[in-house]
């Protein structure tokens, strides 16, 4: 099990604990990192929006059935999406990382995205391109390089906002379940609404 993941906690609690964690990616081009400001929880067998709903098993889903902290990567259209397994092996629940506040390697992230400003990492496909996260990271551990969470650096949100997940139509109650978690007042949250906090939402 990854050092960070307590499988006794509900996945929606783990999704909130990840807010403020520092995500780091090492590549030949350089090292980039960012503070996680938005996550979504996917609750596996009974969650109609989860890839593993009904304990579906395909070659693409193999990593979702591995131990907590395993990285599950999938493609949506042209976008690479980063997920982390949240439960013990065989219990395919996971957390989608939806947005980051850049911390280090900002120039490299901007070059990869061919832009600057909030739009560099304020979405799940944007942050993976900015950080150089690819299918090669599939099945690796979030506690070990080259893609990992810092074990000693973390920021604490002042306020965590729960809301329905994005892009989940026609899934019954699961469309409206408040399983998306954001750092209140942080400008890097995707589809940002409301005012920006002077401290960007951190204590």
Buried (B, 14 or more C-beta within 10 A) or exposed (E): BBEBBEBEBEBBBBBBBBBBBBBBBBBEEBBBBBBBBBBBBBBBEEBBBBBBBEEBEEEBBBBBBBBBBBBBBBEEEEEBBBBBBBBBEEBBBBBBBBBBBBBBBBEBBBBBBEEEEBEBBBBBBBBBBBBBBBEEBBBBBBBEEBBBBBEEEBBEBBEBBBBEBBEBEEBEEBBEBEBBBBBBBBBBBBEBEEEBBEEBBBE
